[in-house]
Amino acid sequence: MNHSILVVDDEYNSRMGVAFTLEQWGEDKVQVDMADNGKQAIRLLREKPYDLLITDIRMPIMTGIELLEALRGEQNGINTILLTGFAEFEYAQKGLKLGAVDYLLKPIRQEQLIQAVGKAFQSKSEEAANGLSYGVPSTNAYILSAVKYIHESIGMPLSIKEVAQHVHLNPSYLSVLFKEETGVSFSDYVIRLRMKRAKELLYHSPLSLDGISEQIGLQTASYFIRIFKKYEGITPKQYREQLKLMAAHGTQGPLS
């Protein structure tokens, strides 16, 4: 798997040293971009998804802490490693509270840098493997943020434009990236999630089809019935009747 890393540091030698070390370590599987201040980093992060952010804390224009605060406000859950001097340890602690996964003291030793980056990538992979990413086979921060937003907003009408605005990406680019990272289109993912939620409600609640339609973000019961039958092969009413029949025979739980 290829990884993309953004290195942010106003010190040229430090920035180039980190980038060179990671490119040599990752060979052709790691792509490293660079920025010399936080504002430039935010612009790059909005234009392109990265797997890891490595940023210095003390920088002009925008500090590393201010950068993390800005990314947190944009719901960007990118893994971050902080670079800091001894005198800035309290700021490093603040960065960890803002979601940074690690910090390294300057001057940075190559083996420590490589170990921290490898650990950050492993953490992201384990997160996806453990199902903490809503079952999506992706470690991309933008996609995970988009999927989280979809799950939290499944009871409302959703468009690719709305989700793209939430994660600060171009809608067309998000559409392509979503398919690449999840294996399904944005619209198909949303519909399948709505149908999954509908089956749970058909099993657990006495809601009418109109009520369930509202709960899963569809405007009318007739549209809900049509989509449900397309994806499940039977109508919602038939599905609910099957559940009742199964319950009568001692079988519990919604049908998959």
VENGIVEN-V701747 format. One record per pair of residues at least 12 apart in sequence whose ideal C-beta (glycine too) atoms are under 10 Angstrom apart, sorted by sequence separation. I is the first residue (numbers start at 1). J is the second residue. D is the distance in whole Angstrom. If there is no record, write none. Layout:
<<I,J,D> <I,J,D>>
This chain:
<<7,19,5> <20,32,8> <33,45,10> <41,53,7> <55,67,6> <68,80,6> <82,94,10> <91,103,9> <92,104,9> <104,116,6> <127,139,7> <128,140,10> <132,144,9> <135,147,9> <136,148,10> <150,162,10> <159,171,8> <160,172,9> <163,175,10> <174,186,7> <175,187,9> <200,212,10> <201,213,10> <209,221,4> <210,222,10> <212,224,7> <213,225,9> <216,228,10> <224,236,7> <225,237,8> <242,254,10> <243,255,7> <5,18,9> <6,19,10> <19,32,4> <55,68,8> <67,80,9> <82,95,5> <92,105,9> <102,115,9> <103,116,9> <104,117,10> <126,139,10> <134,147,5> <149,162,9> <150,163,6> <153,166,9> <161,174,9> <164,177,10> <199,212,10> <208,221,8> <209,222,9> <242,255,6> <5,19,8> <7,21,10> <18,32,8> <19,33,8> <41,55,7> <53,67,8> <68,82,8> <81,95,9> <82,96,8> <89,103,8> <102,116,5> <124,138,10> <125,139,6> <133,147,7> <134,148,7> <136,150,10> <146,160,9> <149,163,6> <160,174,6> <161,175,10> <164,178,10> <198,212,6> <201,215,6> <210,224,9> <213,227,10> <240,254,10> <7,22,8> <19,34,6> <33,48,8> <53,68,9> <67,82,10> <80,95,7> <88,103,9> <101,116,8> <102,117,9> <124,139,4> <133,148,8> <136,151,10> <160,175,5> <163,178,9> <171,186,9> <197,212,9> <198,213,8> <200,215,10> <201,216,7> <209,224,6> <213,228,10> <221,236,9> <239,254,9> <18,34,9> <55,71,10> <64,80,8> <80,96,9> <82,98,10> <89,105,8> <123,139,9> <124,140,9> <128,144,8> <134,150,8> <135,151,10> <147,163,9> <150,166,9> <200,216,10> <209,225,7> <212,228,9> <239,255,7> <5,22,6> <15,32,10> <31,48,10> <33,50,8> <38,55,7> <65,82,9> <88,105,9> <102,119,7> <124,141,8> <127,144,8> <134,151,6> <146,163,5> <149,166,5> <198,215,8> <5,23,9> <16,34,8> <32,50,10> <35,53,10> <37,55,10> <38,56,9> <41,59,9> <53,71,8> <64,82,6> <80,98,8> <82,100,5> <88,106,9> <101,119,8> <102,120,7> <121,139,8> <145,163,9> <146,164,8> <148,166,10> <149,167,7> <160,178,8> <194,212,10> <197,215,7> <198,216,5> <3,22,9> <15,34,5> <31,50,9> <37,56,10> <64,83,8> <80,99,7> <81,100,7> <82,101,9> <84,103,6> <86,105,6> <101,120,5> <148,167,10> <194,213,10> <197,216,5> <209,228,9> <15,35,8> <31,51,9> <32,52,10> <34,54,10> <35,55,9> <36,56,10> <39,59,10> <42,62,8> <64,84,8> <79,99,8> <80,100,4> <81,101,6> <82,102,7> <83,103,7> <84,104,7> <85,105,7> <86,106,8> <100,120,10> <124,144,9> <146,166,7> <147,167,10> <196,216,9> <197,217,9> <198,218,9> <5,26,8> <15,36,7> <30,51,9> <38,59,6> <40,61,8> <41,62,8> <78,99,9> <79,100,8> <80,101,6> <81,102,5> <82,103,4> <83,104,6> <84,105,6> <85,106,5> <102,123,9> <145,166,7> <146,167,5> <194,215,9> <195,216,8> <234,255,9> <12,34,9> <30,52,9> <32,54,9> <37,59,5> <38,60,9> <39,61,6> <40,62,9> <45,67,9> <77,99,7> <79,101,5> <80,102,8> <81,103,7> <82,104,7> <83,105,8> <84,106,7> <85,107,9> <101,123,6> <142,164,9> <145,167,5> <164,186,9> <194,216,4> <3,26,7> <36,59,8> <37,60,6> <38,61,6> <39,62,5> <41,64,9> <53,76,9> <65,88,9> <76,99,10> <78,101,10> <79,102,9> <80,103,9> <81,104,6> <82,105,10> <83,106,6> <101,124,9> <144,167,9> <145,168,9> <146,169,8> <163,186,7> <193,216,9> <194,217,6> <213,236,9> <232,255,8> <2,26,9> <12,36,8> <35,59,10> <36,60,9> <37,61,4> <38,62,3> <42,66,10> <59,83,10> <64,88,9> <83,107,10> <84,108,10> <143,167,8> <145,169,10> <193,217,10> <194,218,7> <212,236,7> <5,30,6> <6,31,10> <7,32,6> <8,33,10> <9,34,8> <10,35,9> <11,36,8> <36,61,9> <37,62,6> <38,63,7> <42,67,7> <45,70,9> <53,78,5> <54,79,10> <55,80,7> <57,82,6> <58,83,9> <63,88,10> <69,94,9> <83,108,7> <142,167,5> <160,185,9> <191,216,10> <2,28,8> <3,29,7> <4,30,8> <5,31,7> <6,32,8> <7,33,7> <8,34,7> <9,35,8> <10,36,5> <37,63,9> <38,64,7> <41,67,6> <45,71,7> <50,76,9> <52,78,7> <53,79,7> <54,80,7> <55,81,8> <56,82,8> <57,83,7> <58,84,8> <65,91,6> <68,94,9> <69,95,10> <72,98,6> <141,167,9> <142,168,8> <143,169,10> <160,186,5> <190,216,10> <198,224,7> <202,228,9> <209,235,9> <2,29,5> <3,30,5> <4,31,5> <5,32,5> <6,33,5> <7,34,5> <8,35,5> <9,36,7> <10,37,6> <37,64,10> <38,65,9> <39,66,9> <49,76,9> <51,78,8> <52,79,5> <53,80,4> <54,81,5> <55,82,6> <56,83,5> <57,84,5> <58,85,7> <64,91,8> <65,92,9> <68,95,6> <71,98,8> <72,99,7> <142,169,6> <159,186,9> <160,187,8> <163,190,9> <190,217,8> <191,218,9> <209,236,6> <1,29,7> <2,30,7> <3,31,7> <4,32,8> <5,33,7> <6,34,7> <7,35,7> <8,36,7> <9,37,9> <10,38,9> <38,66,6> <39,67,8> <42,70,6> <46,74,8> <50,78,6> <51,79,7> <52,80,7> <53,81,7> <54,82,8> <55,83,7> <56,84,8> <57,85,8> <63,91,8> <64,92,9> <67,95,9> <68,96,10> <71,99,8> <146,174,7> <150,178,10> <158,186,9> <159,187,9> <209,237,7> <212,240,10> <2,31,7> <3,32,9> <4,33,7> <5,34,9> <6,35,7> <7,36,10> <8,37,7> <38,67,4> <41,70,9> <42,71,7> <45,74,8> <49,78,8> <50,79,9> <52,81,7> <53,82,9> <54,83,7> <55,84,10> <56,85,9> <58,87,9> <65,94,6> <68,97,9> <69,98,6> <158,187,9> <195,224,9> <198,227,9> <199,228,9> <8,38,7> <22,52,9> <37,67,9> <38,68,9> <41,71,9> <46,76,9> <58,88,6> <64,94,10> <65,95,6> <68,98,4> <83,113,9> <160,190,9> <194,224,8> <198,228,6> <38,69,10> <39,70,9> <45,76,6> <57,88,5> <64,95,7> <67,98,10> <68,99,7> <142,173,9> <143,174,9> <146,177,9> <147,178,9> <159,190,9> <209,240,9> <8,40,8> <9,41,10> <22,54,8> <35,67,10> <38,70,7> <42,74,8> <56,88,9> <57,89,10> <63,95,10> <65,97,10> <68,100,7> <81,113,8> <142,174,7> <146,178,7> <158,190,6> <195,227,7> <8,41,4> <38,71,9> <45,78,7> <58,91,8> <65,98,7> <157,190,10> <194,227,8> <195,228,6> <198,231,9> <199,232,8> <6,40,10> <7,41,9> <8,42,10> <42,76,9> <57,91,5> <64,98,10> <82,116,10> <143,177,7> <147,181,9> <194,228,9> <198,232,9> <202,236,6> <206,240,10> <6,41,6> <19,54,9> <57,92,7> <65,100,9> <81,116,5> <142,177,7> <143,178,6> <146,181,9> <147,182,8> <158,193,9> <195,230,9> <196,231,10> <201,236,9> <202,237,9> <8,44,9> <18,54,6> <64,100,9> <81,117,7> <142,178,9> <146,182,9> <150,186,9> <154,190,8> <158,194,9> <191,227,6> <195,231,5> <203,239,9> <8,45,10> <57,94,9> <140,177,7> <143,180,9> <144,181,9> <153,190,10> <191,228,10> <194,231,9> <195,232,7> <199,236,9> <202,239,6> <203,240,8> <6,44,6> <18,56,9> <57,95,7> <79,117,10> <81,119,9> <140,178,9> <143,181,5> <198,236,7> <202,240,5> <6,45,7> <15,54,9> <64,103,10> <81,120,6> <138,177,9> <142,181,9> <143,182,7> <150,189,7> <154,193,6> <155,194,9> <191,230,9> <192,231,7> <201,240,10> <202,241,10> <204,243,10> <55,95,9> <79,119,10> <80,120,8> <138,178,9> <140,180,9> <146,186,8> <150,190,6> <154,194,6> <191,231,7> <199,239,7> <202,242,10> <203,243,6> <15,56,8> <79,120,5> <140,181,5> <195,236,10> <198,239,9> <199,240,10> <202,243,7> <203,244,10> <6,48,9> <14,56,7> <78,120,10> <79,121,8> <136,178,9> <138,180,9> <139,181,9> <140,182,9> <147,189,8> <151,193,7> <154,196,9> <155,197,8> <7,50,10> <57,100,10> <138,181,4> <146,189,10> <150,193,7> <154,197,6> <188,231,9> <203,246,10> <4,48,7> <6,50,5> <79,123,7> <137,181,8> <138,182,6> <150,194,10> <199,243,9> <203,247,9> <4,49,7> <5,50,6> <6,51,9> <7,52,9> <8,53,7> <9,54,8> <11,56,7> <55,100,9> <79,124,6> <136,181,7> <137,182,7> <138,183,9> <4,50,5> <5,51,7> <6,52,7> <7,53,8> <8,54,7> <9,55,7> <10,56,7> <57,103,8> <78,124,9> <136,182,5> <137,183,7> <147,193,9> <151,197,9> <3,50,9> <4,51,5> <5,52,5> <6,53,5> <7,54,5> <8,55,4> <9,56,4> <11,58,9> <53,100,9> <77,124,10> <135,182,10> <136,183,9> <3,51,5> <4,52,8> <5,53,8> <6,54,7> <7,55,8> <8,56,6> <9,57,10> <10,58,8> <11,59,9> <53,101,10> <54,102,10> <58,106,10> <79,127,9> <136,184,9> <2,51,9> <3,52,7> <5,54,6> <6,55,8> <7,56,9> <9,58,10> <10,59,4> <52,101,9> <57,106,10> <203,252,9> <1,51,9> <9,59,7> <10,60,6> <54,104,8> <56,106,8> <77,127,10> <203,253,7> <204,254,8> <8,59,7> <10,61,8> <203,254,4> <202,254,7> <203,255,8> <136,189,8> <201,254,9> <202,255,9> <8,62,9> <54,108,10> <200,254,6> <9,64,9> <134,189,10> <199,254,5> <8,64,7> <77,133,10> <198,254,10> <199,255,7> <199,256,8> <135,193,10> <156,214,10> <196,254,9> <8,67,7> <54,113,8> <134,193,9> <155,214,8> <158,217,6> <79,139,9> <155,215,6> <156,216,10> <157,217,6> <196,256,9> <80,141,10> <154,215,9> <155,216,6> <156,217,5> <157,218,8> <54,116,9> <78,140,9> <79,141,7> <154,216,6> <155,217,5> <157,219,7> <18,81,10> <54,117,8> <77,140,10> <78,141,4> <154,217,6> <155,218,10> <52,116,10> <77,141,5> <78,142,8> <153,217,8> <18,83,8> <52,117,7> <76,141,6> <77,142,9> <51,117,10> <54,120,9> <75,141,9> <76,142,7> <78,144,9> <53,120,10> <75,142,10> <77,144,6> <78,145,9> <15,83,10> <52,120,6> <76,144,10> <77,145,6> <14,83,7> <51,120,8> <52,121,7> <75,144,10> <76,145,6> <51,121,7> <71,141,9> <75,145,5> <74,145,9> <75,146,9> <77,148,8> <6,78,8> <8,80,10> <11,83,9> <52,124,8> <51,124,7> <75,148,8> <5,79,10> <6,80,10> <7,81,10> <9,83,6> <75,149,7> <8,83,9> <5,81,9> <7,83,9> <25,110,8> <18,104,9> <24,110,9> <21,108,8> <30,117,9> <52,139,10> <21,109,10> <22,110,10> <25,113,8> <26,114,9> <51,139,6> <53,141,9> <21,110,5> <25,114,5> <49,138,10> <51,140,7> <52,141,9> <17,107,9> <18,108,7> <20,110,10> <21,111,10> <24,114,10> <50,140,9> <51,141,7> <77,167,10> <17,108,7> <22,113,7> <26,117,8> <30,121,9> <49,140,5> <50,141,7> <75,166,7> <76,167,7> <14,106,7> <18,110,9> <21,113,6> <22,114,8> <25,117,8> <26,118,10> <49,141,6> <50,142,9> <74,166,9> <75,167,7> <76,168,7> <14,107,8> <17,110,9> <21,114,7> <25,118,9> <49,142,4> <74,167,8> <75,168,9> <14,108,8> <48,142,9> <49,143,8> <74,168,5> <11,106,9> <18,113,7> <22,117,6> <26,121,10> <17,113,9> <21,117,9> <45,141,9> <46,142,10> <49,145,10> <9,106,10> <45,142,9> <71,168,10> <18,117,9> <5,117,7> <3,117,9> <5,120,9> <5,121,10> <3,120,10> <3,121,6> <49,167,9> <1,121,9> <49,169,8> <3,124,9> <46,167,9> <47,168,9> <48,169,9> <46,168,5> <47,169,9> <45,168,8> <46,169,7> <47,170,9> <1,125,8> <45,169,10> <46,170,9> <49,173,9> <48,173,9> <49,174,9> <42,168,9> <47,173,9> <49,177,7> <48,177,10> <49,181,9> <3,139,9> <4,140,9> <1,139,8>>
